[in-house]
Amino acid sequence: MFRVANVEFIPEYRQAESHEFVSMASKIQNVVSNVYKMSSVARLYKHAVISDLSNNNKGGVLVHFWMVFVVPHLKSSAVCEECIEAILRDSVLTSAKNRSSVGYLLGLPVDIDSILINAAQRSDYSSTAVGSQCVDKLYANLPGATVPLNVYSSWGGVSCHVKLTSIPGSLIRLTISSFHIEPSDCVSDSLTVYGALLPMRGRTLLRVCEPVSSSFSLVSTSNVMLLSFRMTHGNKSFRGHFQAIAEEMCVSHIETQIQPGFTGQIYSPFHPSLLPPQSYCTWTFQTPNEDLGVALKFQNYVLKPKDMKSCEHGWWKVNEIIFCGSYVGHSTVFRIADHNPEVEFRCSSRNSDQPFQASYSSYNISQPCPEGHFLCSTGLCVEKSRRCDGLDDCQDESDEVFCSRPMKNCGGNSPLHPFYVCNGVKDCSNERDEINCTQETTCSPIKYQCSSGSCILKKNAKCDGVPDCLDHSDEDDCACGHPSPLKVGSSTGSDRIVGGLNSVEGEWPWQVSLHFSGSLYCGASVLSSDWLISAAHCFSKERLSDPRHWRAHLGMLTQGSAKHVAEIQRIVVHEYYNTHTFDYDIALLQLKKPWPASLSPLVQPVCLPASSQTLTQNHHCWVTGWGYRSEEDKVLPTVLQKAEVSIFSQSECKKRYGPVSPRMLCAGVLSGEQDACRGDSGGPLSCRAPGGGHWFLIGIVSWGSGCGRPNLPGVYTRVNKFTSWIHSHIT
């Protein structure tokens, strides 16, 4: 696509059959063809096809067109995107005059800054070509008027396109009310929304691969939008509507009140719609006096000073200091120690992003928190009495780390510290800490919640063989974590991974080897007959996110001897996964077909911990995988390796690494002789309940400093922080 400048757009250009469209398209087609017929790829060039002429608020005519090349397979690099774009740009540059961005191609004025060229699939071209039965065009000519948009799989065809246009100077808001498809990571059923009239990857706004039941909306970056549907046969449908809306000038002056408390709200542009790329906002705040600053309380968003890395989810400038925004699963407070600050936001995502909102208030710069309160690293204020009480009130553990071990107080009348209460260990000689553990109590993250919604004091009630809940729900779904090794013990040969030993058949029946394009890449664990769990970073790059390239090897001791090899239907990466910090490093994989029940006991799920699960010195924890045996190793072991590790306290973990979130835990040995390494990522850290009980998935291999270095344990995703997230997807 590019913009033809200095040419007036006329309504007839919207009709591909009109004389005016044909005349303009023919002229542009000849110019483009002449450029490429005189270029180094002339013998490969076939023709240009003008698809659409549109207009936006920049004037002129925006041209959407296809260029078709016929390329021998071995010479495909000759028509790379960069090569084709360079030819066109060079042609425009040679005729650019007076430092203008407009150059003349055979008298055709082209805006060089508007040129965008993407390679596309042949199926995209054939399905949008002239005369296709699977293309519809809709126009919103009145601001605010709703145009209904319903698509059904009875349309036929694998790929169908709907082109939306609105009046110049406006934007398009698309509302998706429902979308009934089979989830497949956009392999078979999908919707892709583009901010252009052709399926141009550089203008992708949103991809929808999952069924939609709750209505949401997104906004375009101009007055055009393309909806590309891929729906296989079956009862598939899309319901929604679109409308032309005015471009938003998101500029506000806000005067805060002197009284404490959050009194007003600021919102992301076009809230509650998704954030369109390149959108921006500016807020100027004014507090009643110079002793008061501005506090912004975000619901699921955090601002941190920008480092050398780019801002993925929002670029913020606060009084000339740059911050990056990112999404988190908890509230944060951002304080500005200035009575008259200017806050500027720019959407830095290449696609549509999640909306955000924040409450604002004044605060006392010299005393950010009220008397008797503690200032968390997240900016929240919590009562000092809640420090070191076993509950993460700060949402980042800043009120719970570096606490001295609490007094047991076994003989006194005052209540015992929650650290000792009903954790399965008799900390007091009079056993006061382990009595009345099944009595109902107020709910909190450190108390076990039954299916009825009531909570009990017993932290590790899940699958311990004793019905503790009145509804016995703590003993439901316990056909897990009970391996039946085919022989007792293991060999102790030299085949070690950072202090590992060879496993025996059936010892870790939930262990999975994930292969990408035929080679071991990561590990995973079996959760159910059709779900696996792994680490998000295994799938973070675009080429790694396609489930078709992955295979899961189940019931395997030695590489190449899997009892079952499964195809992957879809990959669900946590929506808050941070590629820089590895926070929320968790992903779920759905198998195309459940593994056969006849494979038990060599294939078996591991038990998921309850959110209240706590580890004691009586738990034994092992990390397993086929990863490298040392940092320098060049050869992967063939036999599944296991290494026993100890769980570090969060205080010890933070002392060694600093930026460790509450969703991470450290495990290893101080000497560093037992650890996970490359190739083990996504695999399990399994801990066995005391007394030969069930094995629980406590951690997922995530990151660390090298492999097996002294005093630098491995860092794992803390699974009990994600129990409800996991159940929301797999049940």
C-alpha angles and dihedrals in degrees: 000000000000139000122252103213129208092028122114116233115229126194092243089070088074091066112074090199096056122108090235093055093046091049095049093041091051092052094049091044092055092048094050092045092051090052094054097037087060093047137089091264095052095120091054097045115100109172148309123246120198107218105177143359115206140159136224137180092283092072128230123071125302110216122207112192145159125228113200123206128183105214131184107233096244093052098050092121088067090077101042115151092252092051094051093044092048091055092054095042093049090051091053094043094054089061099038111121137195093010088291120149088229119092127180121238106191088327094317110124107221124187102226092202091061097056114118124168125183131175112236140189121268089238090059090053096047093046093052097039121120112285095022113151090213101067125089129181123207128182129200106203099167122064112245095006112134118233112197117230122192126165128185132190088237085081084084126215128086096253127037130171134207117195117206125195131175134187117293115273092029134099130221123244111198117197117200108202098174139347119190112197141130109265109241107144090265091299097119108357122035150126121223119189119203131191089225138057093253128055094264113169091210089062099047110142102174143352119205114197100156131067113269120218102155116066119244137161141215134197129225126231092232140007096286133073135172124207112201112194125195111185127161121211118292137074097318124152145167125206126185146100141231137213141185112253132183120258108260123237097207100196122129139173111208128190113199126212125247094230117090122254134069106286107172145022138236120199139200115257113288091006128212088029119084114275112263117223115267093018117141144186137196125201124185114197129200122191123198094253143002094261091066127078131187124265121197117196112200122197099214106353137087134197120214131174112271116253130184091297124087123256108254100183109028139342114224130190115196113181091332094311116117123226133177122225125215136172121254135172097248145048123278134183121219114197126201113199094211130092094215109031129164115218119195124188129191126182105239098181118109090219135040109294136203117278121245137198135191136195116225134207143154119263136188106259093207093048112027095177128047120258112288094023133114123226111231124209086246088060093249120132119225131178113269089232088066094061113114093004094128094256122108096228092159093056090228099060092248087133093050108042125086090023118147115244106276121247113260094219090189097163102039131093095238117097119271119254111265088238090074102033117110097333093137095256122102098231094166123059089223088052090232090143093061103046127105090013094149095052115116116254141167112295125252135150091268094056126077114251119211123213089257089065095249120121133220131200095241107103100193099041094129113112096337092136094253120099100230102163119073088236091046089232091139088073096048120108093019098138088111144088097031107118123190106206113205090227133016121248128010141248118267099206126141094271094110137154108207091321096334131148131213113267124221129235113285094009095115104022093168093057113113130189111214115207123196115201089344100312133098108262109154145351131244141178132237113247100170141338091292108018133078129183126217143144123297093224090067088069103030099110118077096243090050094053095070108098092204091075094054132085126185116217109206132187093020131149100166122035108261095026101089116154089212134016113200132196118227119239098189144346120224111199116190109264092229097049109142115209092199101049101023089231113157089019097173135114138176125217123202116207120226089231130015114255112255115269088224088074091072129140091028089054117041138146122256116231118259114228121237115245088251094055113134128187122228134188087265093066117094116209130196134182117211137188150113094258127131119296094225141002091262096044117123099183125067119222116249097211121068108260128214132192129183113230138179125234113241122216115253089246091057090044093053092046089060101038109016102201098066115141126212086256091066134070134187125231133172139081126290092241089056091228094127119049147122120261142185111321093031093083114128092019126124135277097200124193125192120221114240119274096034094299131152124313114243129200100240099163145012119219104255119152146320144162104285120308126296097352115159114261091005108099125188118271118228136188106255102235099196088066088064103042095112092043090053094048091048089063106034101042 
